[in-house]
Amino acid sequence: MARPKFTVHHNGGGRVGPDACVEDTAYVGILSVVTGEARVTGMSRIEGESWVCGRASVSGHAKVVDCHVYEMA
């Protein structure tokens, strides 16, 4: 089974899965991952060793640092 293709987000260098959506204004740090159908919008920041996955949504000026955000968070 093939692994999903991740892209590198231009604002921070973090990895973004093929079905995830990260706006250009959001920051995804180099050690962070956004995957599944997750959405990161606005001026949100995903930092440290964070994972945003499933159907999670991070928006506005939210900051996620060194934690996991799953599913319908």
Residue pairs with C-beta under 8 A, 6 or more apart in sequence:
4 17
4 18
4 19
4 35
5 18
6 15
6 16
6 17
6 18
6 33
6 35
7 15
7 16
7 18
8 14
8 15
8 16
9 15
9 16
9 22
9 26
9 28
9 34
10 24
11 24
11 25
11 26
11 27
11 28
12 27
12 28
12 29
12 30
12 32
12 46
13 28
13 29
13 30
14 28
14 29
14 30
14 31
14 32
14 33
14 34
14 46
15 28
15 32
15 33
15 34
15 35
16 22
16 28
16 33
16 34
16 35
17 33
17 34
17 35
17 36
17 38
19 35
19 36
19 37
20 34
20 35
20 36
20 37
20 38
20 39
20 40
20 52
21 37
21 38
21 39
21 40
21 41
22 28
22 34
22 39
22 40
22 41
23 40
23 41
23 42
25 41
25 42
25 43
26 40
26 41
26 42
26 43
26 44
26 45
26 46
26 58
27 44
27 45
27 46
27 47
28 34
28 40
28 46
29 45
29 46
29 47
29 48
29 50
31 48
31 49
31 50
32 46
32 47
32 48
32 49
32 50
32 51
32 52
32 64
33 50
33 51
33 52
33 53
34 40
34 46
34 51
34 52
34 53
35 51
35 52
35 53
36 53
36 54
36 55
36 56
37 54
37 55
38 52
38 53
38 54
38 55
38 56
38 57
38 58
38 69
39 56
39 57
39 58
39 59
40 46
40 52
40 57
40 58
40 59
41 57
41 58
41 59
41 60
42 59
42 60
42 61
42 62
43 60
43 61
44 58
44 59
44 60
44 61
44 62
44 63
44 64
45 62
45 63
45 64
45 65
46 52
46 58
46 64
47 63
47 64
47 65
47 66
48 65
48 66
48 67
49 66
50 64
50 65
50 66
50 67
50 68
50 69
51 68
51 69
52 58
52 64
52 68
52 69
53 68
53 69
53 70
53 71
54 70
54 71
54 72
55 71
55 72
56 69
56 70
56 71
56 72
56 73
57 73
58 64
58 69
